[in-house]
Structures are given as structure tokens and as C-alpha cells.
Amino acid sequence: MKNFASSSYRLGDASSEIRLVYSLFLLFVLGGLLTTWILQFQRIGFGYERVVGYYLGGETGGQISFAKNFNVLLEETHFHTFMMGAIFLILSHLFIATSVGRGVKWSFILLTFFSNFFDLGAVWLIRYLSPLFAYLLMVSWIGLGFGYLAMIFVPFYEMWFKSN
């Protein structure tokens, strides 16, 4: 971890053992995110009516669901805030240690942070303010996809395929 204290540290310069550990971590995160996305889209779906039906209740696609109550949303928010915060922190550190430009780093870090923020917040807004916030939730999912995939694949590429 002391390597990250140096602003000139790059993943491509790391020993093969460190690159192996980071790469295996990235594979675990990729697997976790993919299974989360599959589960989420299978359970909720990706579409305005499906998202609104999931959080506000109703009948969608022949399935009846109840509105998510305060405790369900609170439990989901609590768990995801801690887990996604830790994943975001680690992936951001790995992404910062790549050779991509500073503007690209800032863009993907902010995209991923705000997508996480709106992913956590939009469910509350859908439930208690307006179903129109379902669009914000779906946009945040797209941002999370782009952000996290970049934060996984760019470091992986630089550790194993980019010439130093």
C-alpha cells in the first residue's frame, strides 16, 4: 500500500506477485458485479414500468409485488453503502495507478461515485417522491456499468498487456 503514496506509482511497474493479487481481486469484483447485475435485471428489470412496479408495488409482467417499505430500503441502502464504498475506494486506487490522463481519471471516478450515489438515493426518491426518478436510477445503472468496467479493465490491461 505504501506504493500508492507516490504519485508516480504505476501498476505496470509492480512486481508480478502484486499484479497477480490485484488481478485476482479484479476478477472477484468483476464476478461480483456481473452476478449482481444479472440478479438485479432478472429481479427488477430494465425499464420504467418494471422499476416503478418493483419499488412502488403493482402488477408487472404477470407478477404482483408490494411497495418496498422503509425498513427494506434502509437495509438495502445500509449494506450497499458500506460494500460499494469499499469496492469504489479500492478500484479508484488501482485506476489512479494507471497511465491514463488525469482528466480521464477524474471523469471515471466522478462518474462512478455519482452513479453509486444516485443508485442509492433514487430508490428512496421513487418510493417517497415520484416514480419519475426511475429514469435517474436506470441512468445511474448505466454509469455504474461504464465506470466500474473501466476501473476494472484499464488496470488489468496495464498490468499485463501494456508495454512499459
C-alpha positions, 0 to 999 in steps of 0.5 A: 500500500505504501506504493500508492503514496507516490504519485508516480506509482504505476501498476505496470511497474509492480512486481508480478506477485502484486499484479497477480493479487490485484488481478485476482481481486479484479476478477472477484469484483468483476464476478461480483458485479456481473452476478449482481447485475444479472440478479438485479435485471432478472429481479427488477428489470430494465425499464420504467414500468418494471422499476416503478412496479418493483419499488412502488408495488403493482402488477408487472409482467404477470407478477404482483409485488408490494411497495418496498417499505422503509425498513427494506430500503434502509437495509438495502441502502445500509449494506450497499453503502458500506460494500460499494464504498469499499469496492469504489475506494479500492478500484479508484486506487488501482485506476489512479495507478494507471497511465491514463490522463488525469482528466480521464481519471477524474471523469471515471471516478466522478462518474462512478461515485455519482452513479453509486450515489444516485443508485442509492438515493433514487430508490428512496426518491421513487418510493417517497417522491415520484416514480419519475426518478426511475429514469435517474436510477436506470441512468445511474445503472448505466454509469455504474456499468461504464465506470466500474468496467473501466476501473476494472479493465484499464488496470488489468490491461496495464498490468499485463498487456501494456508495454512499459 
